[in-house]
Amino acid sequence: MAGTLSPWPEIRKGVKEHPVPTLQYLLRARNRPVAVDGEFGPKTDAAVRAFQQEKHLTVDGIVGPNTWGALIIEVKRGSQGDAVRGVQEEFQFRNLSGDPSKGLAVDGDFGPKTETAVREFQTAIHADVPSMAIDGIAGPMTWQALVSGMLSF
């Protein structure tokens, strides 16, 4: 039987771990100026609530499947900005070397190294979830697999 993607995580005020930095990058990409500090504090909570209101979602400050789905932005080779940084942050989260310089740079430029990382991740997920496209594009399924922590240790 084919596997399925892990569900979107539910995160809220007080969380201080993955995937808060990714959430903060996505909020910034959606014109919500928050610091990327990895802490779901009052400013991140206010930005989430404002985004939820703008998108006619339940305004509860909880980032679950509906809010994640509205926040994500498809990025691919040539894309630039905070949404790309969110994808790169996910690969840095999976960098087990303890040395950020050995992982994918979080530079906001979706170049060949980011595309290769996305393709390799998609290939690994595709082994269990055949519906995962291997196209080097961070679309909804790739974002969900990344944010839900698949292939992280």
C-alpha positions as CSV (number, residue, x, y, z in Angstrom):
1,M,0.0,0.0,0.0
2,A,1.3,3.5,-0.9
3,G,2.2,5.8,1.9
4,T,0.7,9.2,2.6
5,L,2.2,12.5,3.5
6,S,2.5,13.3,7.1
7,P,-0.3,15.8,8.2
8,W,0.4,19.5,8.4
9,P,1.5,20.3,11.9
10,E,-0.6,22.5,14.2
11,I,1.5,25.2,15.8
12,R,0.5,28.1,17.9
13,K,1.8,30.8,20.3
14,G,4.5,29.5,22.6
15,V,6.1,27.0,20.1
16,K,9.8,27.5,19.8
17,E,10.9,24.9,17.3
18,H,10.5,23.6,13.8
19,P,8.6,24.7,11.8
20,V,8.3,28.2,13.3
21,P,11.1,29.8,11.2
22,T,9.5,28.5,8.0
23,L,6.1,29.9,9.2
24,Q,7.8,33.3,9.8
25,Y,9.5,33.3,6.3
26,L,6.1,32.5,4.7
27,L,4.4,35.3,6.7
28,R,7.1,37.7,5.5
29,A,6.5,36.5,1.9
30,R,2.9,37.4,2.5
31,N,3.8,41.0,3.5
32,R,3.6,40.4,7.3
33,P,6.8,41.8,8.7
34,V,7.9,39.5,11.5
35,A,11.3,38.6,12.7
36,V,12.5,35.1,11.8
37,D,13.6,34.1,15.3
38,G,12.0,30.7,15.6
39,E,9.7,31.8,18.4
40,F,5.9,31.9,17.9
41,G,5.5,34.9,20.1
42,P,3.0,37.8,20.2
43,K,4.1,39.4,16.9
44,T,4.0,36.1,15.0
45,D,0.6,35.4,16.6
46,A,-0.7,38.8,15.5
47,A,0.6,38.3,12.0
48,V,-1.0,34.9,11.8
49,R,-4.4,36.3,13.0
50,A,-4.2,39.2,10.5
51,F,-3.4,36.7,7.7
52,Q,-6.3,34.4,8.7
53,Q,-8.7,37.3,8.8
54,E,-7.5,38.5,5.3
55,K,-8.0,35.0,3.9
56,H,-11.4,34.5,5.6
57,L,-10.1,31.6,7.7
58,T,-11.0,30.9,11.3
59,V,-9.1,33.6,13.2
60,D,-7.7,31.6,16.1
61,G,-3.9,32.1,15.8
62,I,-3.5,28.3,15.2
63,V,-1.5,27.4,12.1
64,G,-3.1,24.2,10.9
65,P,-3.9,22.7,7.5
66,N,-6.1,25.5,6.3
67,T,-3.7,28.3,7.3
68,W,-0.7,26.4,6.0
69,G,-2.5,25.8,2.7
70,A,-3.2,29.5,2.3
71,L,0.3,30.6,3.3
72,I,2.5,28.4,1.1
73,I,3.8,29.9,-2.2
74,E,5.0,27.6,-5.0
75,V,8.6,28.3,-5.7
76,K,11.0,27.0,-8.3
77,R,14.3,27.7,-10.0
78,G,14.6,31.4,-10.5
79,S,12.3,32.3,-7.6
80,Q,13.6,34.6,-5.0
81,G,12.6,35.9,-1.6
82,D,11.3,34.8,1.8
83,A,9.2,31.9,0.5
84,V,12.5,30.4,-1.0
85,R,14.1,31.1,2.4
86,G,11.3,29.0,3.9
87,V,12.2,26.0,1.7
88,Q,15.9,26.5,2.4
89,E,15.2,26.7,6.1
90,E,13.6,23.3,5.9
91,F,16.7,21.8,4.4
92,Q,18.9,23.5,7.0
93,F,16.6,21.9,9.7
94,R,17.5,18.5,8.1
95,N,21.3,19.4,8.1
96,L,22.6,17.0,10.8
97,S,26.2,18.1,10.6
98,G,25.7,20.9,13.2
99,D,27.5,23.2,10.8
100,P,25.2,25.6,8.9
101,S,27.8,26.2,6.3
102,K,27.6,22.5,5.3
103,G,23.8,22.7,4.6
104,L,21.9,24.6,2.0
105,A,22.4,28.3,2.3
106,V,19.3,30.3,3.4
107,D,19.8,33.1,0.9
108,G,16.4,33.4,-0.8
109,D,17.7,32.5,-4.2
110,F,16.2,29.3,-5.7
111,G,19.3,28.3,-7.7
112,P,20.7,24.9,-8.8
113,K,21.6,23.7,-5.3
114,T,18.1,24.4,-3.9
115,E,16.6,22.7,-7.0
116,T,18.8,19.7,-6.5
117,A,17.9,19.5,-2.8
118,V,14.2,19.7,-3.6
119,R,14.5,17.0,-6.3
120,E,16.4,14.7,-4.0
121,F,13.8,15.2,-1.2
122,Q,11.0,14.6,-3.7
123,T,12.7,11.4,-4.9
124,A,13.0,10.1,-1.3
125,I,9.3,10.9,-0.6
126,H,8.2,9.4,-3.9
127,A,9.5,6.0,-2.8
128,D,6.7,5.9,-0.2
129,V,4.3,8.4,-1.7
130,P,4.1,7.7,-5.5
131,S,1.9,10.7,-6.1
132,M,4.8,13.0,-5.2
133,A,6.1,14.6,-8.4
134,I,9.8,14.8,-8.9
135,D,10.0,18.2,-10.6
136,G,12.2,20.3,-8.5
137,I,9.3,22.7,-7.7
138,A,8.2,23.3,-4.1
139,G,4.4,23.1,-4.6
140,P,1.7,22.0,-2.1
141,M,2.8,18.4,-1.6
142,T,6.5,19.2,-1.3
143,W,5.7,22.0,1.2
144,Q,3.5,19.7,3.3
145,A,6.2,17.0,3.3
146,L,8.8,19.5,4.4
147,V,6.8,21.4,7.0
148,S,5.4,18.2,8.5
149,G,9.0,17.1,9.2
150,M,9.2,14.1,6.8
151,L,12.7,12.8,6.4
152,S,14.0,14.7,9.5
153,F,15.7,12.9,12.3
